[in-house]
Amino acid sequence: MDKRHNIMGNYPMNKLLLKFSIPAIIGMLVNALYNIADGIFIGKGVGALALGGVTIAMPIMMVMMAIALMVGVGAASSISRRLGEGNVVSAEKVLGEAVSLNLIVNFILTIIIFAYMDKILIICGATPNIMPYAKEYMNVIAFGILVNSFAMSTNHTIRAQGNAKTAMISMVIGAVVNIVLDYVFIFIFKMGVTGAAVATIVAQSSSAIWIIIYYLKGNNILKIRISNMKFTIKNVKEIISVGMATFFRQISGSLLMVIVNNMLVIYGNDYYIVSLGIINRVMMFMFMPIYGIVQGFQPIAGFNYGAKKFKRVQESLKYANIYATILSVIGFLIVLIFPTQVMKMFTHNQITIDIGVDALSMMIWGLPIVGIQAIGASWFQAIGKGIESVILTISRQILILIPLVIILPNFIGVDGVFYSYPVSDIGSFLITIMLVTKENAALKNHRIQQEF
């Protein structure tokens, strides 16, 4: 524990952030690579409409992710700050409550999905041509919700203890297993989208088993104990309030996909849904390195905030913004220069390719600044400022993007859906700058008071 205190509290911030972020970036990239490979295997091994079916199912999976990440990120923030204060017993109690909270809520979600699957898929935008693929996929994937949510949530609490490499390994295991089994089930066993879903469940189970072994037997600070799983109002309230920003980010993403899918059906056709499904996978791949910076940055900022080392908190924000912006610009340039090649990776269908290239040319202009917005929202989470983090989270998708997606197509047709993205990126960026500048000034005052 003393060694960890010394590293987190005194190690040069630029090197510390890279030390924590690089394993997270590797894990996130491998995970995103699985998502890319999954799309390629389905698009070329089953067909474009099958890829559309998986796209329709994604808003449902994002609800599961919203719950898992809300609990995981909220608990990770609380654990980091408690460890910064030197309170290991309290941190371990938060971990236990987080595990039980996540599993109970996602168990309820699983029951709801099976009970109302057809109605939910129709709400998500399933057309008659796409519905069979969407239903086939969800009938299998829903069985893995509990396993997936456990692995996703506890990955954040592992990182909160400073074990970034262990968290990375759990993600790499799942991604590699998924890629291999995707190829085997789709191309060798000809199992279609069912094969893709089975591969995903097996991969998620592999990650979960690794994490369980780590928490029961690993050389780590905290353990998962049944005695810690009984809820306390204080801890559950803190987990939810801090993690709520992440919940809103995922839920708003799910709601956005539902609305976008339906608008594309109204103003376009099935192939617009397929194209957007490909673009979403590409964008996710571009964003994953930024989220790796976020995951490396949060425990550092939270620990130093708990230890009242406010100068280091500010330094962590500065370097995180620099690294995230560099990654954002790189992603922007790749998509700007190679849009056709990107689309052809996933499908041979020329209609889908043409639609996707046009859509990318409209959507990408806000990419260079999205890193700063992501860092700003995560910074407020790390220091326990749940309200500010929620504001930044909902500003892009709920307050700006969703209204634009609904309004603009009435004037300029289907292109209005795609032009909504850069406009919302710019708007949320400006809101982020205002709130972060205000909080930075408050931290500066705390530093001045400490000196006197």
VEXTORTI-470672 format. One record per residue (C-alpha): residue in three letters; y, x, z. Coordinates in Angstrom, 2 decimals, m for minus. Each point is the difference from the previous one (the first is absolute). Last residue first. Layout:
N
('ALA' (Y X Z))
...
***
This chain:
452
('PHE' (29.25 m1.35 4.07))
('GLU' (m2.32 1.19 m2.75))
('GLN' (m2.11 m3.13 0.36))
('GLN' (3.05 m2.22 m0.59))
('ILE' (0.73 1.82 m3.28))
('ARG' (m3.60 m0.50 m1.14))
('HIS' (0.14 m3.69 0.81))
('ASN' (3.22 m0.28 m2.02))
('LYS' (m1.74 1.63 m3.00))
('LEU' (m2.83 m2.49 0.36))
('ALA' (2.51 m2.87 m0.25))
('ALA' (1.53 1.54 m3.13))
('ASN' (m3.45 0.25 m1.56))
('GLU' (m0.57 m3.67 0.78))
('LYS' (3.13 m1.01 m1.93))
('THR' (m0.80 2.25 m2.96))
('VAL' (m3.55 m1.39 m0.12))
('LEU' (1.26 m3.59 m0.10))
('MET' (2.54 0.55 m2.80))
('ILE' (m2.20 2.26 m2.14))
('THR' (m2.88 m2.47 0.21))
('ILE' (2.17 m2.91 m1.15))
('LEU' (1.09 2.03 m3.04))
('PHE' (m3.61 0.88 m0.87))
('SER' (m1.02 m3.66 0.34))
('GLY' (2.51 m0.97 m2.69))
('ILE' (m0.94 2.82 m2.37))
('ASP' (m3.72 m0.74 0.22))
('SER' (0.64 m3.74 m0.43))
('VAL' (1.83 0.60 m3.28))
('PRO' (m2.74 2.38 m1.17))
('TYR' (m2.71 m2.67 0.54))
('SER' (1.72 m3.12 m1.31))
('TYR' (0.08 1.41 m3.54))
('PHE' (m3.76 m0.60 m0.24))
('VAL' (m0.01 m3.69 0.87))
('GLY' (3.10 m0.62 m2.12))
('ASP' (m1.88 1.36 m3.01))
('VAL' (m2.11 m3.20 0.10))
('GLY' (2.92 m2.12 m1.15))
('ILE' (3.64 1.06 0.04))
('PHE' (1.76 m2.89 1.80))
('ASN' (m2.69 m1.91 1.89))
('PRO' (m1.90 3.29 0.31))
('LEU' (2.85 1.29 2.23))
('ILE' (m0.28 m2.58 2.82))
('ILE' (m3.57 0.18 1.38))
('VAL' (m0.44 3.76 m0.31))
('LEU' (3.55 0.46 1.31))
('PRO' (m0.71 m2.10 3.10))
('ILE' (m3.19 2.02 0.65))
('LEU' (1.69 3.38 m0.44))
('ILE' (3.06 m0.35 2.24))
('LEU' (m0.59 m1.50 3.44))
('ILE' (m3.81 m0.01 0.00))
('GLN' (m0.91 3.17 m1.89))
('ARG' (2.70 2.57 0.59))
('SER' (1.72 m1.26 3.15))
('ILE' (m3.22 m1.03 1.78))
('THR' (m0.93 3.55 0.99))
('LEU' (3.50 1.15 0.82))
('ILE' (0.58 m2.96 2.29))
('VAL' (m3.45 0.40 1.58))
('SER' (0.74 3.66 0.78))
('GLU' (3.30 m0.93 1.60))
('ILE' (m1.73 m2.58 2.21))
('GLY' (m2.88 2.29 1.01))
('LYS' (2.03 2.90 1.34))
('GLY' (m2.86 1.86 1.73))
('ILE' (0.94 3.53 m1.05))
('ALA' (m2.80 0.22 m2.57))
('GLN' (0.66 m3.49 m1.34))
('PHE' (3.66 0.83 m0.64))
('TRP' (m1.08 3.11 m1.87))
('SER' (m2.55 m1.99 m2.05))
('ALA' (2.72 m2.25 m1.43))
('GLY' (2.25 2.96 m0.86))
('ILE' (m2.83 2.03 m1.51))
('ALA' (m0.96 m2.82 m2.36))
('GLN' (3.63 m0.52 m1.10))
('ILE' (0.49 3.72 m0.59))
('GLY' (m3.16 0.17 m2.11))
('VAL' (1.05 m2.97 m2.15))
('ILE' (3.00 1.91 m1.37))
('PRO' (m1.45 1.69 m3.12))
('LEU' (m2.12 m3.09 m0.84))
('GLY' (2.88 m2.43 m0.62))
('TRP' (m0.06 0.41 m3.76))
('ILE' (m3.75 m0.65 m0.33))
('MET' (m0.24 m3.72 m0.74))
('MET' (1.53 m0.49 m3.45))
('SER' (m1.77 2.72 m1.99))
('LEU' (m3.15 m0.75 1.98))
('ALA' (0.01 m3.60 m1.27))
('ASP' (0.28 1.08 m3.64))
('VAL' (m2.89 2.44 0.38))
('GLY' (m2.10 m2.62 1.79))
('ILE' (0.51 m2.71 m2.63))
('ASP' (m0.97 2.39 m2.79))
('ILE' (m3.10 1.23 1.85))
('THR' (m1.20 m3.51 0.90))
('ILE' (0.32 m1.14 m3.59))
('GLN' (m1.75 3.16 m1.19))
('ASN' (m3.13 m0.60 2.08))
('HIS' (m1.68 3.41 0.33))
('THR' (0.58 m0.01 3.75))
('PHE' (0.66 2.08 3.11))
('MET' (0.97 3.50 m1.16))
('LYS' (1.81 m1.53 m2.96))
('MET' (2.71 m1.32 2.35))
('VAL' (0.88 3.46 1.34))
('GLN' (m0.05 1.58 m3.46))
('THR' (2.48 m2.60 m1.20))
('PRO' (2.38 0.54 2.94))
('PHE' (0.01 3.86 m0.20))
('ILE' (3.60 1.26 0.31))
('LEU' (1.52 m2.62 2.31))
('VAL' (m3.18 m0.39 2.07))
('ILE' (m0.20 3.74 0.68))
('LEU' (3.75 0.31 0.56))
('PHE' (0.08 m2.76 2.62))
('GLY' (m2.93 1.47 1.91))
('ILE' (1.72 3.39 0.17))
('VAL' (3.25 m1.64 1.13))
('SER' (m1.75 m1.85 2.82))
('LEU' (m1.82 3.16 1.16))
('ILE' (3.28 1.92 0.28))
('THR' (1.59 m2.95 1.80))
('ALA' (m2.83 m0.16 2.54))
('TYR' (0.29 3.74 0.76))
('ILE' (3.77 m0.16 0.60))
('ASN' (m0.17 m3.25 1.99))
('ALA' (m2.75 1.38 2.24))
('TYR' (2.04 3.17 0.55))
('LYS' (3.04 m1.90 1.23))
('LEU' (m1.91 m2.53 2.11))
('SER' (m1.97 2.72 1.79))
('GLU' (3.24 1.84 0.70))
('GLN' (1.47 m3.11 1.61))
('VAL' (m3.00 m0.37 2.32))
('ARG' (0.19 3.73 0.71))
('LYS' (3.58 m0.40 1.18))
('PHE' (m1.05 m2.97 2.12))
('LYS' (m2.48 1.89 2.15))
('LYS' (m0.35 m2.85 2.51))
('ALA' (m3.78 0.63 0.42))
('GLY' (m0.67 m3.58 m1.17))
('TYR' (2.29 0.63 m2.99))
('ASN' (m1.83 3.27 m0.64))
('PHE' (m3.38 m1.74 m0.05))
('GLY' (1.21 m2.89 m2.16))
('ALA' (1.65 2.26 m2.58))
('ILE' (m3.08 2.20 m0.27))
('PRO' (m2.42 m2.95 0.01))
('GLN' (1.99 m1.67 m2.81))
('PHE' (0.53 2.97 m2.33))
('GLY' (m3.56 0.73 m1.06))
('GLN' (m0.65 m3.65 m0.82))
('VAL' (3.31 m0.36 m1.81))
('ILE' (m0.56 3.19 m1.99))
('GLY' (m3.39 m1.36 m1.03))
('TYR' (1.71 m3.28 m0.86))
('ILE' (2.12 1.99 m2.44))
('PRO' (m3.15 1.60 m1.45))
('MET' (m1.45 m3.53 m0.41))
('PHE' (3.01 m1.46 m1.82))
('MET' (m0.83 1.34 m3.45))
('PHE' (m3.67 m1.07 0.28))
('MET' (1.13 m3.43 1.18))
('MET' (2.33 m0.18 m2.98))
('VAL' (m2.93 0.68 m2.35))
('ARG' (m2.16 m2.64 1.69))
('ASN' (2.83 m2.53 m0.15))
('ILE' (0.55 0.82 m3.67))
('ILE' (m3.65 m0.75 m0.78))
('GLY' (0.15 m3.37 1.77))
('LEU' (3.29 m0.66 m1.76))
('SER' (m1.72 0.46 m3.35))
('VAL' (m2.89 m2.34 0.93))
('ILE' (2.44 m2.67 1.19))
('TYR' (2.01 0.35 m3.23))
('TYR' (m3.29 m0.29 m1.87))
('ASP' (m0.66 m3.46 1.43))
('ASN' (3.18 m1.42 m1.55))
('GLY' (3.81 0.16 0.18))
('TYR' (2.77 m2.22 1.40))
('ILE' (m2.05 m2.37 2.17))
('VAL' (m3.01 2.28 0.56))
('LEU' (2.29 2.95 0.68))
('MET' (1.95 m2.10 2.50))
('ASN' (m3.25 m0.89 1.79))
('ASN' (m1.09 3.61 0.25))
('VAL' (3.47 1.04 1.17))
('ILE' (0.01 m2.64 2.75))
('VAL' (m3.46 0.97 1.28))
('MET' (0.79 3.71 m0.29))
('LEU' (3.24 m0.46 1.95))
('LEU' (m1.78 m1.93 2.74))
('SER' (m2.49 2.86 0.38))
('GLY' (2.78 2.60 0.01))
('SER' (1.92 m2.13 2.50))
('ILE' (m3.13 m0.03 2.12))
('GLN' (m0.37 3.77 m0.30))
('ARG' (3.60 0.84 0.86))
('PHE' (0.15 m2.77 2.62))
('PHE' (m3.03 1.46 1.77))
('THR' (1.49 3.50 m0.21))
('ALA' (3.18 m1.26 1.63))
('MET' (m2.06 m1.88 2.60))
('GLY' (m1.61 3.22 1.18))
('VAL' (2.68 0.64 2.62))
('SER' (0.01 m3.59 1.28))
('ILE' (m3.77 m0.43 m0.33))
('ILE' (m1.00 3.13 1.88))
('GLU' (2.68 m0.53 2.65))
('LYS' (m1.00 m3.61 0.63))
('VAL' (m3.67 0.97 0.17))
('ASN' (0.82 2.75 2.50))
('LYS' (2.12 m2.14 2.33))
('ILE' (m2.19 m3.11 m0.15))
('THR' (m3.12 1.90 1.01))
('PHE' (m3.17 m0.52 m2.02))
('LYS' (m3.47 1.11 1.10))
('MET' (m1.21 2.76 m2.32))
('ASN' (0.45 2.89 2.43))
('SER' (m3.31 m0.47 1.83))
('ILE' (m1.80 0.03 m3.36))
('ARG' (1.12 3.61 m0.46))
('ILE' (1.32 1.60 m3.19))
('LYS' (0.79 3.60 0.93))
('LEU' (3.26 1.96 0.03))
('ILE' (0.82 3.71 m0.01))
('ASN' (m2.49 1.05 m2.67))
('ASN' (m2.96 2.32 m0.35))
('GLY' (m2.21 m2.63 m1.61))
('LYS' (m2.89 m1.89 1.60))
('LEU' (0.90 m3.67 0.30))
('TYR' (3.29 0.00 m1.90))
('TYR' (m1.26 2.30 m2.74))
('ILE' (m3.32 m1.83 m0.39))
('ILE' (1.87 m3.30 m0.36))
('ILE' (2.37 1.54 m2.56))
('TRP' (m2.82 1.35 m2.18))
('ILE' (m1.82 m3.35 0.18))
('ALA' (3.17 m1.81 m1.10))
('SER' (0.51 2.31 m2.97))
('SER' (m3.56 m0.57 m1.21))
('SER' (0.33 m3.77 0.54))
('GLN' (3.08 m0.04 m2.21))
('ALA' (m1.95 1.77 m2.74))
('VAL' (m2.90 m2.45 0.22))
('ILE' (2.42 m2.94 m0.16))
('THR' (1.88 1.44 m3.00))
('ALA' (m3.17 0.73 m1.95))
('VAL' (m1.17 m3.58 0.59))
('ALA' (3.30 m1.31 m1.40))
('ALA' (m0.14 2.18 m3.11))
('GLY' (m3.62 m1.01 m0.59))
('THR' (0.92 m3.67 0.26))
('VAL' (2.73 0.69 m2.57))
('GLY' (m2.68 0.80 m2.55))
('MET' (m3.55 0.80 1.22))
('LYS' (m0.99 1.99 m3.11))
('PHE' (m2.38 2.25 2.03))
('ILE' (1.10 3.18 m1.81))
('PHE' (3.63 m0.66 m0.99))
('ILE' (1.23 m2.33 2.74))
('PHE' (m2.24 0.81 2.99))
('VAL' (m0.26 3.76 m0.59))
('TYR' (3.64 0.53 m1.01))
('ASP' (1.35 m2.01 2.92))
('LEU' (m2.50 1.72 2.32))
('VAL' (1.44 3.44 m0.76))
('ILE' (3.63 m1.11 0.29))
('ASN' (m0.63 m1.91 3.23))
('VAL' (m1.89 2.81 1.71))
('VAL' (2.81 2.41 m0.87))
('ALA' (2.70 m2.38 1.27))
('GLY' (m1.71 m0.83 3.28))
('ILE' (m0.75 3.62 0.88))
('VAL' (3.51 1.11 m1.01))
('MET' (1.60 m2.60 2.28))
('SER' (m2.08 1.04 3.02))
('ILE' (0.69 3.67 m0.78))
('MET' (3.76 m0.59 m0.03))
('ALA' (m0.05 m1.61 3.44))
('THR' (m1.94 3.00 1.32))
('LYS' (2.50 2.37 m1.62))
('ALA' (2.99 m1.81 1.55))
('ASN' (m1.28 0.33 3.56))
('GLY' (3.38 m0.04 1.78))
('GLN' (m0.88 m2.85 2.35))
('ALA' (2.00 m2.45 m2.11))
('ARG' (m2.14 1.01 m2.99))
('ILE' (m3.10 m1.42 1.68))
('THR' (1.94 m3.18 0.83))
('HIS' (0.92 m0.40 m3.68))
('ASN' (m3.61 0.32 m1.19))
('THR' (m0.92 m2.57 2.65))
('SER' (1.69 m2.79 m1.97))
('MET' (m1.43 0.75 m3.45))
('ALA' (m3.55 0.60 1.22))
('PHE' (m0.04 m3.16 2.11))
('SER' (1.58 m2.12 m2.75))
('ASN' (m2.56 1.18 m2.55))
('VAL' (m2.96 m0.75 2.27))
('LEU' (1.31 m3.45 0.92))
('ILE' (0.89 m0.89 m3.60))
('GLY' (m3.30 1.13 m1.50))
('PHE' (m1.60 m3.43 m0.44))
('ALA' (3.14 m1.14 m1.84))
('ILE' (m0.77 2.48 m2.79))
('VAL' (m3.11 m1.85 m1.17))
('ASN' (1.21 m3.54 m0.68))
('MET' (3.40 1.53 m0.80))
('TYR' (m1.24 1.80 m3.13))
('GLU' (m1.96 m2.92 m1.46))
('LYS' (2.92 m2.32 0.75))
('ALA' (2.52 2.19 m1.81))
('TYR' (m2.32 0.49 m2.99))
('PRO' (m0.69 m3.72 m0.39))
('MET' (3.73 m0.86 0.48))
('ILE' (1.37 2.21 m2.81))
('ASN' (m0.55 m2.25 m3.02))
('PRO' (0.79 m3.24 1.87))
('THR' (3.20 1.58 1.40))
('ALA' (0.24 1.52 3.49))
('GLY' (3.58 0.15 1.26))
('CYS' (m0.35 0.82 3.71))
('ILE' (0.18 m3.73 0.81))
('ILE' (m3.07 m0.50 m2.18))
('LEU' (m1.77 2.79 1.89))
('ILE' (0.84 m1.61 3.36))
('LYS' (m1.31 m3.41 m1.11))
('ASP' (m3.27 1.48 m1.20))
('MET' (m0.51 2.09 3.17))
('TYR' (0.75 m2.64 2.63))
('ALA' (m2.84 0.31 2.56))
('PHE' (m0.98 3.56 m0.94))
('ILE' (3.58 1.23 0.31))
('ILE' (0.64 m1.85 3.28))
('ILE' (m3.10 1.49 1.64))
('THR' (1.04 3.52 m1.05))
('LEU' (3.52 m0.50 1.39))
('ILE' (m1.43 m0.99 3.41))
('PHE' (m2.02 3.22 0.03))
('ASN' (3.17 1.86 m1.01))
('VAL' (1.78 m1.25 3.14))
('ILE' (m2.87 0.95 2.32))
('LEU' (m0.60 3.43 m1.54))
('ASN' (3.64 1.09 0.13))
('LEU' (0.56 m1.14 3.59))
('SER' (m3.22 1.68 1.21))
('VAL' (0.89 3.38 m1.51))
('ALA' (3.65 m0.16 1.10))
('GLU' (m0.95 m0.80 3.58))
('GLY' (m2.18 3.08 0.21))
('LEU' (2.64 2.29 m1.50))
('VAL' (2.74 m1.33 2.30))
('LYS' (m2.21 0.77 3.02))
('GLU' (m0.49 3.55 m1.30))
('ALA' (3.76 0.52 m0.16))
('SER' (0.40 m1.26 3.60))
('VAL' (m2.58 2.48 1.25))
('VAL' (1.57 2.87 m1.98))
('ASN' (3.51 m0.35 1.49))
('GLY' (1.67 3.35 m0.79))
('GLU' (3.31 m1.58 m1.10))
('GLY' (m0.56 1.27 m3.54))
('LEU' (m3.54 m1.37 0.29))
('ARG' (1.51 m3.38 0.83))
('ARG' (2.38 0.24 m2.98))
('SER' (m2.80 0.89 m2.41))
('ILE' (m2.27 m2.76 1.36))
('SER' (2.69 m2.68 m0.38))
('SER' (0.75 1.04 m3.56))
('ALA' (m3.71 0.14 m0.84))
('ALA' (m0.57 m3.45 1.54))
('GLY' (2.68 m1.58 m2.18))
('VAL' (m1.25 1.88 m3.08))
('GLY' (m3.61 m1.04 0.55))
('VAL' (0.68 m3.58 1.11))
('MET' (2.40 m0.77 m2.84))
('LEU' (m2.17 2.04 m2.36))
('ALA' (m3.12 m2.04 0.69))
('ILE' (1.80 m3.35 m0.13))
('ALA' (1.89 0.77 m3.20))
('MET' (m3.09 1.56 m1.57))
('MET' (m1.90 m3.25 0.51))
('VAL' (2.90 m1.88 m1.59))
('MET' (0.00 2.59 m2.81))
('MET' (m3.60 m0.86 m0.74))
('ILE' (1.03 m3.55 m0.82))
('PRO' (2.88 1.18 m2.20))
('MET' (m2.49 2.27 m1.85))
('ALA' (m2.38 m2.73 m1.18))
('ILE' (2.14 m0.90 m3.02))
('THR' (0.06 3.67 m1.04))
('VAL' (m3.80 0.13 0.29))
('GLY' (m0.21 m2.91 m2.40))
('GLY' (2.47 1.63 m2.40))
('LEU' (m2.24 3.07 m0.10))
('ALA' (m2.80 m2.35 m1.00))
('LEU' (2.30 m1.39 m2.70))
('ALA' (0.40 3.49 m1.47))
('GLY' (m3.72 0.69 m0.24))
('VAL' (m3.16 1.04 1.87))
('GLY' (m0.43 3.77 m0.45))
('LYS' (3.42 0.84 m1.46))
('GLY' (2.22 m2.02 2.33))
('ILE' (m2.41 0.05 2.95))
('PHE' (m0.66 3.75 m0.17))
('ILE' (3.67 0.82 m0.67))
('GLY' (1.22 m2.24 2.84))
('ASP' (m2.48 1.51 2.46))
('ALA' (0.96 3.49 m1.16))
('ILE' (3.68 m0.72 0.72))
('ASN' (m0.79 m1.48 3.42))
('TYR' (m2.29 2.94 0.75))
('LEU' (2.82 2.34 m1.00))
('ALA' (2.22 m1.88 2.45))
('ASN' (m2.44 0.85 2.81))
('VAL' (m0.12 3.61 m1.15))
('LEU' (3.78 0.02 m0.10))
('MET' (0.24 m1.56 3.47))
('GLY' (m2.39 2.53 1.51))
('ILE' (1.76 2.93 m1.65))
('ILE' (3.40 m1.35 1.06))
('ALA' (m1.21 m0.48 3.58))
('PRO' (m1.39 3.55 0.11))
('ILE' (3.35 1.25 m1.39))
('SER' (2.10 m2.10 2.37))
('PHE' (m0.85 1.42 3.41))
('LYS' (0.36 3.70 m0.82))
('LEU' (2.82 m0.80 m2.44))
('LEU' (1.94 m1.73 2.77))
('LEU' (m0.69 2.87 2.39))
('LYS' (1.20 2.57 m2.54))
('ASN' (3.32 m1.79 m0.55))
('MET' (0.33 m0.66 3.74))
('PRO' (m0.55 3.52 1.31))
('TYR' (m2.56 m0.39 2.85))
('ASN' (1.60 m0.88 3.36))
('GLY' (m0.84 m3.54 1.11))
('MET' (m3.02 m0.91 m2.08))
('ILE' (m1.55 3.47 0.15))
('ASN' (0.78 0.64 3.68))
('HIS' (m1.07 m3.46 1.09))
('ARG' (m3.26 0.38 m1.96))
('LYS' (m0.70 3.31 1.74))
('ASP' (0.69 m1.59 3.38))
('MET' (m2.42 m2.87 m0.83))
***
